[in-house]
Structure formats: C-alpha cells, structure tokens
C-alpha cells in the first residue's frame, strides 16, 4: 500500500459543515479518512469516484494527485469549500 505521506501530495483544507470546521488533507491516508469518516453523505457520483480513485492511488495504479483531484471534485459536488494550503 502506498499512503503517499511525503511531499508528493499538495495539501488542502476542507471547510466542513459539521463536527470539525476545518479538515487538513495532506496525504492519501487523510483523503481516505476524510471520505470514509468525515464526509457529510455517502452517495453522489463524484463521491463514489473519489473513493474509487483513492483506493487505486493507495494500491499504486493512480497518483496521489489523481486522488487529490477526485477529492476536490467530490467536495464541489457536496458544496464543501476547498482552500489550497501553501507549503
């Protein structure tokens, strides 16, 4: 498994509507935990695609950037604002 915890993942911040207000996402592990444990709903085409892409990135067949892009699309679908984090 490839959790990409290094510098190959451009971090971002999600503005969540319940629980924690801001959620930092800086790795594939963070993407997986966010989609599975903190997402406000478990349906939607972009959400399902993000889960699939994240799994494929963890398995190594897609990049961390692919998972990041899929997360951003799912956030748009769920009306979750995304803030780019400069590092």
C-alpha positions in Angstrom: 0.0 0.0 0.0 1.2 3.5 -0.9 -0.2 6.1 1.5 2.0 8.9 0.0 2.7 10.7 3.2 5.6 12.7 1.7 5.8 15.8 -0.4 4.1 14.3 -3.4 0.7 15.4 -2.2 -0.2 19.1 -2.4 -2.1 19.7 0.9 -5.5 21.3 1.1 -8.1 22.3 3.7 -11.8 21.5 3.5 -14.3 23.7 5.3 -16.7 21.1 6.8 -20.2 21.9 7.9 -20.4 19.6 10.9 -18.1 18.4 13.6 -14.7 19.9 12.9 -14.9 23.1 11.0 -11.6 22.8 9.0 -10.1 19.5 7.9 -6.5 19.4 6.7 -5.8 16.8 4.0 -2.1 16.2 3.3 -1.8 12.6 2.2 -3.7 9.7 0.8 -4.4 8.5 4.3 -6.1 11.8 5.0 -8.1 11.5 1.8 -9.3 8.0 2.8 -10.1 9.0 6.3 -12.0 12.1 5.1 -14.1 10.3 2.5 -14.9 7.4 4.8 -15.2 9.0 8.2 -15.9 12.7 7.8 -17.9 13.1 4.6 -21.4 14.5 5.1 -23.0 12.0 2.8 -22.2 8.6 1.2 -23.6 9.0 -2.2 -23.1 11.1 -5.3 -21.2 10.2 -8.5 -18.2 12.3 -7.7 -18.0 11.0 -4.1 -18.1 7.4 -5.4 -15.5 8.2 -8.0 -13.2 9.8 -5.3 -13.4 6.7 -3.1 -12.5 4.5 -6.1 -9.7 6.8 -7.2 -8.3 7.0 -3.7 -8.2 3.2 -3.4 -6.5 2.9 -6.8 -3.9 5.5 -5.7 -3.3 3.6 -2.4 -2.8 0.5 -4.5 -0.3 2.4 -6.7 -2.2 2.3 -10.0 -3.0 6.0 -9.9 -1.2 9.0 -8.4 -1.8 11.0 -5.2 -2.6 14.0 -7.5 -5.4 11.9 -9.1 -6.8 11.3 -5.7 -6.5 14.9 -4.7 -8.3 16.0 -7.9 -11.1 13.5 -7.3 -11.5 14.7 -3.7 -11.8 18.3 -5.0 -14.5 17.3 -7.4 -16.4 15.4 -4.7 -16.1 18.4 -2.5 -17.7 20.6 -5.2 -20.5 18.1 -5.5 -21.1 18.2 -1.7 -20.7 22.0 -1.6 -17.7 21.8 0.6 -15.3 24.7 0.1 -11.7 23.8 -0.6 -8.8 26.0 0.5 -5.3 25.4 -1.1 -2.6 25.2 1.5 0.8 26.7 0.6 3.8 24.7 1.8 
